Amino acid sequence: MNLKSLSFTSEFNIGVFFQNHMQPLIIIGCWFLLVLLMLWAKHYQKKYRWLYKTSLTIVVLLSLFSLGIWVYQENLFNISDKTRHISMVREQVRFNKKIRADNTSVGTIQKMVMREAQTEQRLKKQGFVSIPSQGILLPIYNDAYSTVGLNAGANYANRSQNDPEGDKIPIMGQGNYGLAAHNFNDGRTGFSSLQESTNHNAPYYVKGQLNKSSWLNGKYILLANNKGIYRYSIVGQTTVSEDDTAILNDSQTPKLTIVSCLFPSVQYRIVTHAKLVQVDTWNHASRHDVNQFNLKIRVTNAHASWYNPGIEEGANGDAGGTKP
């Protein structure tokens, strides 16, 4: 068993494929047809002068639009990274404003976190993961080795070198808790924002060499289940090949191992490592940590528009079941 069995459909996800390939091709196709129409109208310029001018205007606008999409998707000059950072800061400001006026009880938030929101009976809610600095808030389920599981959110990953069948169920706050989710290459959905720069292999893979990254060091990760909240601190990122399952081996020291694909070199995995620093029951956790799971206020990021459909559990969806 290897990490290929982590069914990362992001390796051939129709939405990601459309985003990175089909959309530019369709725009180029439209541009080509308009050019032909423009040339035809020019041939009959006296009769179709209006059509020629209109076609020329559309071709110019479509060309500029196509260039803008290409620059954004290729993340030239890190423009998409910067745009998403601005959006994330604004979202945090909105969250802080709303949370000050909210009086949802700790018990209610706990119930939201453990609510079984999926219709798939094979999926069992394990809790939630929150990485506030990266705008990540995902439900955790029990099936990282199927499309169904990973399309729903994050899942615990437990098929390791020492336990290839995944017989041992990981426990939050104990040993090596493995977690996996899609990288949709959009810097937002799933674990996409754990990649340092969208659509760029660097610094993880440069000139045929696998490298590390420390850009998230010190940022915290929160896991939550029915028992309480577990705070981890990120200590670094490494890059491994898709057949490296040793990263999920159990350990005596409590830690968190998050696995997601690298884009565009999807044959490699970005592994985010974190150490456990604190465990609290819901009633003893800081209000700040509890608020990170307030689904009436926080937005979740499990689903990416039409190509990974589903109802978000956060404020951008059914708000923890509070919306009709």
C-alpha positions as CSV (number, residue, x, y, z in Angstrom):
1,M,0.0,0.0,0.0
2,N,1.4,3.4,-0.9
3,L,0.3,7.0,-0.9
4,K,-1.2,6.5,-4.4
5,S,-4.0,4.8,-2.6
6,L,-4.8,8.2,-0.9
7,S,-7.4,8.7,-3.6
8,F,-6.4,12.3,-4.5
9,T,-8.7,12.8,-7.4
10,S,-7.0,16.2,-7.7
11,E,-4.4,14.3,-9.7
12,F,-7.1,14.1,-12.4
13,N,-10.0,16.2,-11.1
14,I,-12.3,17.3,-13.9
15,G,-12.6,20.7,-12.3
16,V,-8.9,21.3,-11.8
17,F,-8.3,20.0,-15.3
18,F,-10.9,22.5,-16.7
19,Q,-9.5,25.3,-14.6
20,N,-6.0,24.7,-15.9
21,H,-6.6,23.5,-19.4
22,M,-10.0,23.6,-20.9
23,Q,-11.0,27.1,-19.9
24,P,-8.0,28.7,-21.7
25,L,-8.6,26.4,-24.7
26,I,-12.2,27.4,-24.9
27,I,-11.3,31.1,-24.7
28,I,-8.6,30.6,-27.4
29,G,-11.2,28.8,-29.5
30,C,-13.7,31.6,-29.2
31,W,-11.0,34.1,-30.0
32,F,-10.1,32.1,-33.1
33,L,-13.7,32.0,-34.3
34,L,-14.1,35.8,-33.7
35,V,-10.9,36.4,-35.7
36,L,-12.3,34.4,-38.6
37,L,-15.6,36.3,-38.3
38,M,-13.7,39.6,-38.3
39,L,-11.7,38.7,-41.4
40,W,-14.9,37.6,-43.2
41,A,-16.6,40.9,-42.3
42,K,-13.5,42.9,-43.4
43,H,-13.8,41.2,-46.8
44,Y,-17.2,42.6,-47.1
45,Q,-16.3,45.8,-45.2
46,K,-18.8,48.1,-46.9
47,K,-21.7,45.9,-46.2
48,Y,-20.7,44.6,-42.8
49,R,-18.6,47.4,-41.4
50,W,-20.5,47.3,-38.1
51,L,-19.9,43.6,-37.8
52,Y,-16.2,44.1,-38.5
53,K,-15.8,46.8,-35.8
54,T,-17.8,44.8,-33.3
55,S,-15.8,41.6,-33.9
56,L,-12.5,43.6,-33.6
57,T,-13.6,45.1,-30.3
58,I,-14.6,41.7,-28.9
59,V,-11.4,40.1,-30.1
60,V,-9.3,42.8,-28.3
61,L,-11.4,42.4,-25.0
62,L,-11.3,38.7,-25.2
63,S,-7.5,38.7,-25.7
64,L,-7.0,40.9,-22.7
65,F,-9.4,38.7,-20.6
66,S,-7.5,35.6,-21.7
67,L,-4.2,37.1,-20.8
68,G,-5.5,38.0,-17.4
69,I,-6.8,34.5,-16.7
70,W,-3.5,33.0,-17.9
71,V,-1.4,35.3,-15.7
72,Y,-3.6,34.5,-12.7
73,Q,-3.7,30.7,-13.2
74,E,0.0,30.5,-13.8
75,N,0.5,32.7,-10.8
76,L,2.9,35.0,-12.6
77,F,4.5,37.6,-10.3
78,N,2.7,35.7,-7.5
79,I,-0.5,37.6,-8.4
80,S,-2.9,34.9,-7.4
81,D,-1.1,34.4,-4.0
82,K,-1.3,38.1,-3.3
83,T,-5.0,38.3,-4.3
84,R,-5.9,35.4,-2.0
85,H,-3.9,36.8,0.9
86,I,-5.9,40.1,0.6
87,S,-9.1,38.1,0.5
88,M,-8.1,36.0,3.6
89,V,-7.3,39.1,5.6
90,R,-10.7,40.6,4.8
91,E,-12.4,37.4,5.7
92,Q,-10.6,37.4,9.1
93,V,-11.7,41.0,9.7
94,R,-15.3,40.0,9.0
95,F,-15.1,37.0,11.3
96,N,-13.7,39.1,14.2
97,K,-16.5,41.6,13.8
98,K,-19.2,38.9,13.8
99,I,-17.8,36.8,16.6
100,R,-17.9,39.8,19.0
101,A,-21.6,40.0,18.5
102,D,-22.2,36.2,18.8
103,N,-23.3,34.4,21.9
104,T,-23.4,30.8,20.7
105,S,-22.7,28.5,23.6
106,V,-19.7,26.1,23.8
107,G,-22.1,23.1,24.0
108,T,-23.8,24.2,20.7
109,I,-20.5,24.6,18.9
110,Q,-19.4,21.2,20.1
111,K,-22.6,19.7,18.7
112,M,-22.1,21.5,15.4
113,V,-18.6,20.0,15.1
114,M,-19.8,16.4,15.7
115,R,-23.0,16.6,13.7
116,E,-23.3,13.9,11.0
117,A,-23.8,16.1,8.0
118,Q,-23.0,13.6,5.2
119,T,-25.6,11.4,3.6
120,E,-23.0,8.8,2.8
121,Q,-23.4,6.1,5.5
122,R,-19.8,5.0,5.0
123,L,-18.5,8.3,6.2
124,K,-18.3,8.8,10.0
125,K,-17.5,12.2,11.4
126,Q,-14.3,12.3,13.4
127,G,-14.3,16.0,14.1
128,F,-12.9,19.1,12.5
129,V,-9.6,20.6,11.6
130,S,-8.9,24.4,11.7
131,I,-5.8,26.2,10.4
132,P,-6.9,29.8,10.9
133,S,-3.8,31.4,9.3
134,Q,-4.6,29.6,6.0
135,G,-8.3,30.0,6.1
136,I,-8.8,26.2,6.5
137,L,-11.8,24.7,8.3
138,L,-12.7,21.2,7.3
139,P,-14.7,18.3,8.6
140,I,-12.7,15.1,9.3
141,Y,-14.0,11.8,8.1
142,N,-12.8,8.2,8.2
143,D,-12.1,7.4,4.5
144,A,-9.0,9.0,3.0
145,Y,-8.7,6.2,0.5
146,S,-11.8,6.9,-1.6
147,T,-13.1,9.7,-3.8
148,V,-16.2,9.9,-1.6
149,G,-14.2,10.6,1.5
150,L,-11.9,13.2,0.1
151,N,-14.7,15.0,-1.8
152,A,-16.4,15.5,1.6
153,G,-13.5,17.1,3.3
154,A,-10.4,15.9,5.2
155,N,-10.0,12.3,6.4
156,Y,-7.7,10.5,8.7
157,A,-4.9,8.6,6.8
158,N,-3.7,5.5,8.6
159,R,-2.2,3.1,6.0
160,S,1.4,3.3,6.9
161,Q,4.6,1.3,6.2
162,N,4.1,-0.5,9.5
163,D,0.3,-0.9,9.1
164,P,-0.4,-1.2,5.4
165,E,-4.1,-2.1,5.8
166,G,-4.8,0.7,8.3
167,D,-6.1,-1.6,11.0
168,K,-5.2,0.9,13.8
169,I,-7.6,3.9,14.0
170,P,-5.7,7.0,14.8
171,I,-6.7,9.0,17.9
172,M,-6.4,12.8,18.2
173,G,-3.7,13.8,20.6
174,Q,-2.0,10.4,20.5
175,G,0.9,9.1,18.4
176,N,1.1,10.1,14.8
177,Y,-2.3,11.4,13.7
178,G,-2.4,11.4,9.8
179,L,-4.7,13.7,7.9
180,A,-5.3,14.0,4.2
181,A,-7.3,16.3,1.9
182,H,-7.3,17.4,-1.7
183,N,-5.1,20.1,-3.1
184,F,-7.4,21.8,-5.7
185,N,-4.6,24.1,-6.9
186,D,-6.7,27.1,-6.0
187,G,-5.0,28.2,-2.8
188,R,-8.3,27.9,-0.9
189,T,-10.2,24.7,-1.1
190,G,-9.2,21.6,0.9
191,F,-5.6,21.8,1.9
192,S,-4.6,23.9,-1.2
193,S,-3.4,26.8,0.9
194,L,-0.8,24.6,2.6
195,Q,1.2,24.9,-0.7
196,E,3.5,27.9,-0.4
197,S,2.8,29.3,-3.9
198,T,0.0,28.1,-6.1
199,N,0.9,26.2,-9.3
200,H,4.7,26.5,-8.4
201,N,6.7,23.4,-7.5
202,A,9.3,25.6,-5.7
203,P,10.4,25.3,-2.9
204,Y,9.2,21.7,-2.6
205,Y,10.7,20.4,-5.9
206,V,13.5,22.2,-7.6
207,K,15.7,20.9,-10.4
208,G,14.9,17.3,-9.7
209,Q,15.5,17.6,-5.9
210,L,12.9,17.3,-3.2
211,N,13.2,20.1,-0.7
212,K,11.7,21.4,2.5
213,S,9.8,24.6,3.5
214,S,9.5,26.5,6.8
215,W,7.1,29.2,5.7
216,L,4.3,28.0,8.1
217,N,6.6,27.2,11.1
218,G,5.0,28.4,14.3
219,K,1.5,28.6,12.9
220,Y,-1.0,26.6,14.9
221,I,-3.5,23.8,13.9
222,L,-6.5,22.9,15.9
223,L,-8.2,19.5,15.9
224,A,-11.6,19.1,17.6
225,N,-13.7,16.1,18.4
226,N,-16.4,15.3,21.0
227,K,-13.8,15.2,23.8
228,G,-12.1,18.5,23.2
229,I,-9.7,20.6,21.3
230,Y,-6.1,19.7,20.4
231,R,-3.6,22.4,19.6
232,Y,-0.6,21.6,17.4
233,S,2.3,23.8,16.2
234,I,3.7,23.5,12.7
235,V,7.4,22.6,12.7
236,G,8.0,22.3,9.0
237,Q,7.1,20.9,5.6
238,T,8.8,18.1,3.6
239,T,8.2,16.7,0.2
240,V,7.9,12.9,-0.5
241,S,7.2,10.7,-3.4
242,E,3.8,9.1,-3.7
243,D,5.0,5.7,-2.5
244,D,6.4,6.9,0.8
245,T,4.1,5.6,3.5
246,A,6.7,5.8,6.3
247,I,5.6,9.3,7.1
248,L,2.4,7.8,8.5
249,N,4.1,5.3,10.8
250,D,3.0,5.6,14.4
251,S,5.2,7.4,17.0
252,Q,5.6,7.6,20.7
253,T,5.5,11.4,20.5
254,P,2.1,13.0,19.8
255,K,2.2,14.7,16.4
256,L,0.2,15.6,13.4
257,T,1.1,14.7,9.8
258,I,-0.9,16.3,7.0
259,V,-0.6,15.0,3.4
260,S,-1.7,16.7,0.2
261,C,-0.6,16.7,-3.4
262,L,1.9,19.1,-4.9
263,F,1.0,21.0,-8.0
264,P,1.8,20.8,-10.8
265,S,4.0,17.8,-10.0
266,V,1.2,15.7,-8.5
267,Q,3.4,12.6,-8.2
268,Y,4.8,14.2,-5.1
269,R,3.2,14.9,-1.7
270,I,3.6,18.0,0.5
271,V,3.8,16.8,4.1
272,T,3.0,19.3,6.9
273,H,4.4,18.3,10.2
274,A,3.2,19.6,13.6
275,K,3.8,18.8,17.2
276,L,1.1,18.6,20.0
277,V,1.4,21.5,22.4
278,Q,-1.9,21.5,24.3
279,V,-5.1,19.5,25.0
280,D,-8.2,21.0,26.5
281,T,-11.8,19.8,27.1
282,W,-14.4,22.0,25.4
283,N,-15.3,23.7,28.7
284,H,-11.6,24.4,29.5
285,A,-10.5,25.5,26.1
286,S,-9.9,29.2,25.4
287,R,-12.9,31.0,23.9
288,H,-10.6,31.9,21.0
289,D,-10.0,28.3,20.1
290,V,-13.6,27.3,20.6
291,N,-14.7,30.2,18.2
292,Q,-12.6,28.7,15.4
293,F,-15.2,26.0,15.2
294,N,-18.3,28.2,15.4
295,L,-19.9,27.1,12.1
296,K,-22.5,29.9,12.4
297,I,-19.7,32.4,11.8
298,R,-16.7,30.6,10.2
299,V,-16.7,29.6,6.6
300,T,-15.6,26.1,5.6
301,N,-13.6,25.1,2.5
302,A,-14.3,21.5,1.6
303,H,-16.0,22.1,-1.7
304,A,-14.9,23.9,-4.8
305,S,-17.9,25.1,-6.8
306,W,-19.5,22.9,-9.4
307,Y,-16.7,20.4,-9.9
308,N,-16.7,19.3,-6.2
309,P,-20.3,19.8,-5.3
310,G,-21.6,19.6,-1.8
311,I,-23.1,21.7,1.0
312,E,-20.5,23.5,3.2
313,E,-21.0,23.1,6.9
314,G,-20.0,26.6,7.7
315,A,-21.5,30.1,7.3
316,N,-21.1,29.7,3.6
317,G,-23.4,26.6,3.7
318,D,-25.9,25.4,6.3
319,A,-24.1,27.0,9.2
320,G,-23.7,23.9,11.3
321,G,-27.3,22.9,10.6
322,T,-28.8,26.2,11.9
323,K,-30.0,27.3,8.4
324,P,-33.3,25.8,7.2
